[in-house]
Amino acid sequence: MRGKRKRGFLLIALAFVMSVLLVAAGCGKEKTAETDYYIYYINQDVTGLELMQYEP
């Protein structure tokens, strides 16, 4: 009987911890929609890539 109580308590404690973690994960920083576009192109020396902002 004592083993079943201990197991039940552990399951309840685990469920509580998991629910707290899920709630904490949902309270993260709000993501905003990015509207900036960038283009990678090869530089004039053909030695690397350059990054340039693009406006459609």
N, C-alpha and C positions, 0 to 999 in steps of 0.2 A: 504493500500500500504506500509506503514511504517513497519508493522509487517512482511510482506513477505521479505523485505530487511534485517531486523534484523535476521530472521530465516536463510536466505541464507548466511549471513555473519557468523553466528554461525556454520553452516554446513561446510563452507569452512575452518574456523578456526579449527574445530574438525578434519577434514580430514588432514590438515597440521600437527597438533600435532601428530596424529596417524602415519603419514608417517615418521615423525622425530623419533618417538619411534621405529618404525620397523627398520629404518636404524641404529639407535644406538644399537639395539639388535643384528644386523648382524655384528657389528664391535667388537664383544667380542673377548676374548682370543681364539686363534686357538687351537683346540684339537689335540693332537698327539695320535697316535695309541700306546696303551700300549702292550708291549710284555712280561711283567713280569707276571708270574703265581705264585699263592700262594696256599698252602694247609693248611687247619685247621685239627688238629688231637688232640685226647685226650692225655693229659700228663700222665706220668707214675703213678702218684698218683691218677689218675682218679678223679681229682677235678676241672679240667678246660680244656680249649682249648688252644692249642699252634699254632702259625702261623709260617710256614716255607716256604721259597721261593723254587719254583720247576722249574727245567729246563727240558723241554721235549726233 
